[in-house]
Amino acid sequence: MSGTGTKSVDLVLEGGGVKGIALVGAVLSLAEAGYRFERIAGTSAGAVVGALTAAYQQAGRDLGDLHPIMQSLDYRRFEDGSIAQRALGRLGDGLAVVFQDGAHTGDYLVRWLTPLLSDVGVRTFGDLRVTDDPGTGLAAHQRYRLVVNTTDLTRRALVRLPWDYAQYGKDPDLELVATAVRASMSVPFFFRPVTVTTQHGEATWVDGGLLSNFPITVFDRTDNKPERWPTWGIKLSTEPSTHEFDRPVKTAAQLALACLHTVIDDDANQYAYADEGINRRTIFIDTSGTESLDFAITRTAQTALYRAGRDAAEQFLQRQA
């Protein structure tokens, strides 16, 4: 299977921790159906898959390679820490949160992703710049094949990379893609945030899902001209139902966990998506039964997620016919 289709589409990938391999299943089904991804936006796991997809497609590499690549990701290594921290277990993680702003460094992601991107000629966002696209509705500083969402806690703002690097006094073409993806997946308290030196001091970046886990409208035209091709989104959840039971959140621990899962899973916005007609251009993957931060996920569970992604995309394409 090649990575160069004949039908264009922009792609938006939701974050979801270890569920990211389901995104790969959906992406490969679309590619096998002849679609080419002109621009990709993603958050957290969506940023990981989006970066690899954009880089491999641009290099003319077989997107089918993304499946074994994602399988090579050792999720257990995300839960890194010192010997003392590991020995103390949850207490050690708690102390790391207090004294280091996060239980785990997140450095494994950078070490894993950097050589994979470099192997196909991508290191900085300049390597993913779109140089010839005369019909675009995007401004010059937005013409890249990849957009990564992160959240700036210092400025209390959504940051879209590389689009917003200039606001921090940085040249987007020189900034590392892997570092931006690392910032996008920095789940508060679980991973340490990314500190960015700016012309005014320092800013703190964390998981983009805090403000926009599913930026489905990011590529929509604002110049009143018709879209050249559609934007399709891939969500790591089922289409919202009006028949689910409401369950109260009673304890402080439940409240903290509920806030964290709301940030990661983005279910809070699903009703708005339905009202705005966004569901019609969204692939919903049923990932129920898998927790986003289950870094002990088995190979069997990963295979099931991948298959669910493929099935959801194939069903979506049937509805488009």
Phi, psi and omega in degrees: 000128180272174179251016182238097179273176182254350179248129186269146175203145168269150188232138176235125187245124180286152173280160180177029175058230185291351178286356187303333180295338175293326177298320180299317178302316180293316180300317182292324177296319178295317180296320179294336177277001174099016181266142174247138185261102185291316178219145182229133173240143181203160178232135175056241178301327176295328177290323178298307181294322179297318180297315180294319180296313180298317183292314182292320179296315180299324181279357181074020180277157180291118179294342176300339178293342183294332180295304178295331178297313179293329177292336180283350180289119181269094187299331181297335182284350173292332181271058182279178179159170179290168178300318180296320180296317180294324180294326182276350177065229183298325177297318178297320177296319179297319178294323178296323177297316183293314189262342182232010175068009178182146183290330185224154188283325187080004184292333180302321180301316181294317180295326180282316188281322186305308180293330178295318177290318181298327181297337179246023172081021180240121175234308180249171178294336176301332178286347180245017179287141176268115187262343184222094181208071188294340183266008185287152173261003181274149176290166184302322184282359180251007187269076178226157181281347185225137172232128182245129180268133170220169182243128177266108179287330181294313181264359180053055187214151170287135179241125180251113184257134012270004188303323190258009181300325182300331179292345179250014178073027184239149176275113185300329182293342182259355184274142185285133179295315183299325179292320177296318178296320177300319178295320184296332184260012184281075179303124183306137179076327180280310176250150176290141180292166176261128179263128184244123176282127182240178178288351182243003181141237180223144177241153182245122182250138176226189184311127178296339180295344178300328180239332182202090180278342183218079186281062190297334183265007190299328182259003181297138182291145178240011183254015178066012175265154181292149177294139178285328178205165185282163167252124178246141178250155175234117180251144181266052179197163178280164176297138187299142179247147177268006185248010179281153180280143173272132181236129182289151173256114193254320186258166179296321179295318177297322179297315180297315180293321179296319177298317182296315181289329176296320177297313186287315189269344172061025180293338186298334185264001188295326180292322176297321178301318180295318181297325184270004179077011184287334179303330183291341178244027182236134173269118179260122180255127179282104179248019180300144182096352178240126177276141184301327184253027177275083184282002172262018183305137182276163177296325178298317179294321177298317180297320179295320178296315179301315179295321178297321178296316179297315182297318182296319180293320179295321177294321177298315180296325177297324179288336179282340185291000000 
